[in-house]
């Protein structure tokens, strides 16, 4: 190949200058190449999902115009195999529903609530197992609110990221957790959600210090972020160094918050968690509720997570099961759906979804509506 190339280049001697002419154009071609990316870089660094929470404002997000097209699926698309809709069973109690997916955009959540027969929905406003943060633009907020208004869903709440640990002694992790928690509160307030459910976190070193760090972080964020969304701290199963597995410890955590924030913070009681933590809802239902009322007060109870438990009483293991299929059985849930102290409290399932993501929720909500009828 090399000899052929040399022979070809020697014959047309006049081609050498021609070959140099494109080379002379290279500097001219390089100039726009250098200047164009440089002009684009600043814009590329400003996407909403990469900005720190402190640099994003709710007002700024609301003013931002968007050309994004938000597609909202219509309800009623579930297969017949999913079973009858819970709406068929008359129910006049507090909002009742389940956690629903936001795949395809947050505005898809309300129609999915309709598909399972819910009047309450819980959702993730971001990927729960990722640190990547974002705020919603005006088109997403408008689409969610319009979709919600077209449904019978009357209570909405978010569950914050599983990665957040406001009680951590690790300065870097805690700072990142505070940023993520602030973004969660901003997103939920923008959507107009009723509540955000948050785990108290793990103290890792010293329990009292961890509780103080958690309370300080909550205070810091709530003082920066105003809005209608209430923060609900979830009672935990008590595994490892987790905070908030007893009514007394949760009350002590909330007592660390300033008086001006007390009305904005409440409690979420998860039935599987408290059962695993040692509260016997099966044999001492009235005693457990009386203790909750004495220590925390029902005015703080903003949401019930209704889950049976795969793990036995006092196991300190967080293992959710379908209603009536775990260690608790149907009894406590019959009581929950008829107890006067709990009638006005919104209730949401976090039970296993199954393969279809719809049929299990429909069956559980039908069962709970049936309990409410007595």
Residue pairs with C-beta under 8 A, 6 or more apart in sequence:
9 15
9 16
48 56
48 61
48 64
48 134
48 135
48 137
49 132
49 133
49 134
50 132
50 133
51 133
52 133
52 179
53 133
53 179
53 180
53 182
53 183
53 186
54 179
54 182
54 224
56 135
56 183
56 186
58 135
58 186
58 189
58 190
58 225
58 227
61 135
61 136
61 137
61 138
61 186
61 190
62 138
62 141
62 190
63 138
64 137
64 138
65 137
65 138
66 137
66 138
66 139
66 140
67 139
68 137
68 139
68 140
70 105
70 107
70 139
70 140
70 143
71 104
71 105
72 105
72 107
72 108
72 111
72 143
72 146
72 147
73 104
73 108
73 111
73 112
74 111
75 111
75 112
75 114
75 115
75 151
76 114
76 115
77 115
78 115
78 358
78 362
79 356
81 356
81 359
82 356
82 358
82 359
82 362
83 359
83 362
83 363
83 366
84 362
84 366
85 117
85 362
86 116
86 117
86 118
86 362
86 365
86 366
86 369
87 117
87 152
88 366
89 366
89 369
89 370
89 373
90 369
90 373
91 119
91 369
91 372
91 373
93 337
93 343
93 372
94 120
94 155
94 343
94 344
94 345
94 346
94 347
95 119
95 120
95 153
95 154
95 155
95 346
95 347
96 118
96 119
96 120
96 346
96 347
96 348
96 365
96 368
96 369
97 113
97 116
97 118
97 119
97 120
97 121
97 122
97 153
97 155
97 347
97 348
97 349
97 365
98 113
98 116
98 118
98 120
98 121
98 122
98 348
98 349
98 350
98 351
98 361
98 364
98 365
99 121
99 122
99 123
99 159
99 348
99 349
99 350
100 109
100 112
100 113
100 116
100 118
100 121
100 122
100 123
101 108
101 109
101 112
101 123
101 357
102 108
102 109
102 123
102 124
102 125
105 140
105 143
106 123
106 125
106 136
106 140
106 143
106 144
106 191
107 140
107 143
107 144
107 146
107 147
108 147
109 121
109 123
109 144
109 147
110 121
110 144
110 147
110 148
110 150
110 151
110 153
111 147
111 151
112 121
113 119
113 120
113 121
113 151
113 153
114 151
114 152
114 153
115 358
116 358
116 361
116 362
116 365
117 361
117 362
117 365
117 366
118 153
118 361
118 365
119 152
119 153
119 154
119 155
120 153
120 154
120 155
120 156
120 157
120 346
120 347
120 348
121 153
121 155
121 156
121 157
121 348
122 156
122 157
122 158
122 159
122 197
122 348
122 350
123 156
123 157
123 158
123 159
124 158
124 159
125 136
125 158
125 184
125 187
125 188
125 191
126 132
126 133
126 134
126 161
126 183
126 184
126 187
128 159
128 160
128 161
128 162
128 163
129 161
129 162
129 163
130 161
130 163
131 161
131 163
131 176
131 180
133 179
133 180
133 183
134 183
134 187
135 183
135 186
135 187
135 190
136 144
136 187
136 190
136 191
141 190
141 191
144 191
145 191
145 192
148 156
155 194
155 346
156 191
156 192
156 193
156 194
157 188
157 193
157 194
157 195
157 196
157 197
157 232
157 303
157 346
157 348
158 184
158 187
158 188
158 191
158 193
158 195
158 196
158 197
158 229
159 196
159 197
159 198
160 180
160 181
160 184
160 196
160 197
160 198
160 199
161 180
161 184
162 199
163 177
163 180
164 177
164 180
164 181
164 184
164 198
164 199
164 201
165 173
165 174
165 177
165 201
165 202
166 174
166 177
166 178
166 181
166 198
166 200
166 201
166 213
166 214
166 217
166 218
167 174
167 200
167 201
167 202
167 203
167 204
167 210
167 211
167 213
167 214
167 217
167 243
168 174
168 177
168 201
168 202
168 204
168 210
168 213
169 203
169 204
169 205
169 209
169 210
169 213
170 204
174 213
174 217
177 201
177 217
178 217
178 220
178 221
181 198
181 217
181 218
181 221
182 221
182 224
182 225
184 196
184 198
185 196
185 221
185 222
185 225
185 227
185 229
185 231
186 225
186 227
188 195
188 196
188 227
188 229
189 225
189 226
189 227
189 228
189 229
190 227
192 228
192 229
193 229
194 228
194 229
194 230
194 346
195 229
195 230
195 231
195 232
195 266
195 268
195 302
195 303
196 229
196 230
196 231
196 232
197 232
197 234
197 268
197 303
197 305
198 231
198 232
198 233
198 234
199 233
199 234
199 236
199 242
199 244
200 211
200 214
200 233
200 234
200 236
200 242
200 243
200 244
200 250
200 253
201 210
201 214
201 242
201 243
202 210
202 240
202 241
202 242
202 243
203 209
203 210
203 211
203 213
203 241
203 243
204 210
204 241
207 241
207 243
210 241
210 243
211 243
211 249
211 252
211 253
211 256
212 256
214 243
214 253
215 253
215 256
215 257
218 231
218 257
218 261
218 265
219 257
219 258
219 261
222 231
222 261
222 264
222 265
223 261
230 264
230 265
230 266
230 302
231 264
231 265
231 266
232 265
232 266
232 267
232 268
232 302
232 303
233 244
233 250
233 253
233 254
233 265
233 266
233 267
233 268
234 244
234 267
234 268
234 269
234 270
234 273
234 305
235 244
235 245
235 247
235 250
235 267
235 268
235 269
235 270
235 273
235 274
235 277
236 242
236 243
236 244
236 245
236 270
236 273
236 277
236 318
237 245
237 272
237 273
237 276
237 277
237 311
237 315
237 316
237 317
237 318
238 245
238 246
238 276
238 277
238 278
238 316
239 316
239 317
239 318
243 249
243 253
244 250
244 253
245 273
245 277
245 316
246 277
247 291
247 292
247 295
247 296
248 295
250 267
250 296
251 295
251 296
254 262
254 265
254 267
254 296
254 300
257 265
266 300
266 301
266 302
266 303
267 296
267 300
267 301
267 302
268 302
268 303
268 304
268 305
269 292
269 301
269 303
269 304
269 305
270 304
270 305
270 307
270 350
271 281
271 304
271 305
271 306
271 307
271 308
271 309
271 328
271 332
271 333
271 336
272 305
272 307
272 308
272 309
272 311
272 318
272 319
272 320
272 321
272 326
272 328
273 305
273 318
274 281
274 288
275 281
275 282
275 309
275 313
275 327
275 328
276 309
276 311
276 312
276 313
276 314
276 315
276 316
276 317
276 318
276 319
277 314
277 316
278 313
278 314
278 316
279 288
279 291
280 287
280 288
280 313
281 288
281 328
281 332
282 313
282 327
282 328
282 329
282 331
282 332
285 331
285 332
285 335
289 339
289 341
289 342
292 298
292 301
293 341
298 341
301 342
301 345
302 345
302 346
303 345
303 346
303 347
303 348
304 336
304 342
304 345
304 346
304 347
304 348
305 347
305 348
305 349
305 350
306 323
306 333
306 336
306 347
306 348
306 349
306 350
306 351
306 368
307 320
307 321
307 323
307 349
307 350
307 351
308 320
308 321
308 322
308 323
308 324
308 325
308 326
308 327
308 328
308 329
308 333
308 351
309 319
309 320
309 321
309 326
309 327
309 328
310 317
310 319
310 320
310 321
310 326
310 327
311 317
311 318
311 319
311 327
312 327
313 327
320 350
320 351
320 352
321 327
321 351
321 352
322 351
322 352
322 360
322 364
323 330
323 333
323 349
323 351
323 364
323 367
323 368
324 330
324 333
324 367
330 371
333 367
333 368
333 371
334 371
336 342
336 347
336 371
337 347
337 368
337 371
337 372
338 371
338 372
338 374
347 368
349 361
349 364
349 365
349 368
351 360
351 361
351 364
352 360
353 360
353 361
354 360
